[in-house]
Amino acid sequence: MTIGVIGGGAWGTALAQAMASGEDVLLWAREPQVVADINSARENRSFLPGVALSARVAATDDIARLAEADLWLVVCPAQHLRAVLGAAPLAHRPTLVLCAKGIEAGSLKLMAEVAADVCDAPLAVLSGPSFAGEVARGLPTAITLACADPVLGPALVQRLVRERLRLYLTDDVVGAEIGGAVKNVLAIGCGVVEGAGLGLNARAALIARGFAEMLRFGIARGARAETLGGLSGLGDLVLTCTSTNSRNFSVGVGLGQGRSAAELLGGSATVAEGAATAPVVVAAARAAGVDMPIAEAVADLLAGAPLADVVEALLSRPLREE
């Protein structure tokens, strides 16, 4: 059997490398240079330089070839998921494991909901604290596999688990998706704190109060609190809010230093999902009647609001019990 990977960025390449320890992997990428580098140099020089890739990883820019795989890890950016799946060869109903973290603009739908709109295929979600470079190098990693199907979920865990990649199973797909989407927004906020020199106290407060926002929003959307307190929620939040290895955190650092979102996002080949997700989370929270002032602050900063005004607005909110 063959595992397909949709997306030739750092995370897609890292997952391909991890899966290649057990099966052949066919990775689809849009960029011809990425495909050529993987197939000839055994390296993704554009997005994951310095990692020697297994001979069991092959790359293609022909999405029709994914029909060769019965299981797909879908790692394209969240806002492109609908279009990518719409162009993919889905007639054989491959199992889709969704690895993008975000909420679709306009529809306010989670990735599993978007995929269900496009195709009738078995679905699961992979999420949790997992920097691509560490996974690709075989460092120990534990993440969440969320699947509502009580038969498919355990089977996927057995197929995808690797010696250094541990999977924890849940049937709470909504919780796993909410955690992955909201933590990217909060990571930008923590990066702003770092870039602006606001201190470690402020960062700790933002993580704690941001997690409270994640809980409120997730529960309103049908998630379970224990899922959000696990790897795909709190675990991923801690990782991305404390390291410049996080693209979202790095964007926040730039914002905190006074650079514009257009400058920070325009010239980068990698994607900071939180930048696209922030205004969508705010819209979805308002639709659900959930208060998310930190997410709103991040969205405002990305839209160009002055940092001093945003910080003042947060600090002057009415006092309340925790």
Residue, then its C-alpha position, 0 to 999 in steps of 0.5 A: m500500500t501507498i500513503g499519499v501526502i497532499g502538500g510539499g511544504a515543511w509539514g507535508t515533507a516531514l510527515a512523508q519522511a516519518m511515514a516512509s519508515g513503514e510504507d511507500v509515500l507519494l507526495w504531491a506538490r505544486e512547485p516543480q522545483v520541490v518535486a525535482d529536488i525530492n526525487s533527485a537530491r532526496e531533499n526539500r531544499s525549499f521548505l525543509p532543507g538539511v533533511a535527507l529524505s528516504a528513498r521510499v518518498a517519491a514526489t509528483d506535481d500530477i495530482a491524478r497520481l494520488a489515485e495510487a494511494d488509499l490513504w491521504l495525509v492532506v497538508c495543504p493550507a486551510q484556506h485552499l483545502r476546498a479547491v485542492l480536494g475539488a481537483a483531486p482524484l477522489a473516485h476511489r474514496p481514499t481515507l483522508v487524514l486532514c492535517a491543516k489547522g484553520i477555519e474556512a473564511g466565509s463559511l466558518k467551517l472546520m476542515a472536516e466540514v469543508a472536506a465533507d462538502v467536497c467528497d464522501a470519503p472516510l475522514a480523520v484529523l491529525s493535530g498536536p505539538s509537532f514542529a516539522g523539523e523535529v518530526a523529520r529528524g525522528l525526535p520523539t513526538a506525540i500528537t492526536l488522531a481524531c476520528a468519529d468512526p469507532v472502527l476506522g480510528p483505531a485502524l488509522v492509529q495502528r497504520l500511522v504510528r511510528e517508533r518516534l511518532r506516538l498517536y493518541l486517539t479521540d473521537d472528538v474531531v471538533g475539539a482537535e480542530i478547534g485547538g489547532a486553529v485557535k492556538n495559531v492565533l494565540a501564537i501570533g499574540c505571544g510573538v507580539v509580546e516577545g517582539a514588543g518586549l512586554g515580558l514573560n509575565a505578559r506571555a504567561a497571562l496571554i497563554a492562560r487567558g488565551f486557553a480560556e478563550m479556546l475552551r469557551f469557543g470550543i465548547a460552544r462549537g461542540a468540543r469537549a474540554e478534555t480534548l482542548g486540555g490535551l495534545s491538540g489544544l493545550g499541548d500545541l498551544v504551549l509549543t507554538c507560543t514559546s518558540t521562534n520555530s513557530r511561523n505564527f510566533s515569528v510573525g507576531v514577533g515582527l508585528g511587535q517590532g512594528r513591522s506590518a502584516a503585509e511585509l511579514l506575510g508577503g515575501s514568505a514561502t511558508v504559511a502562517e495559518g494564524a494570520a488567515t485564521a484570526p479574523v475568521v475565528v473572531a467572526a465565528a466566535r461572534a456568531a456563537g456569542v463567545d467573547m474572545p478579546i485576545a483573538e480580536a486583538v490579534a486580528d486588529l493588529l494584523a489589520g494594522a491597528p496600533l500596538a499601543d492602542v490594542v494593548e491599552a484596550l486589553l488592559s482596560r477591560p472591566l475586571r472580572e472573576e477568573 
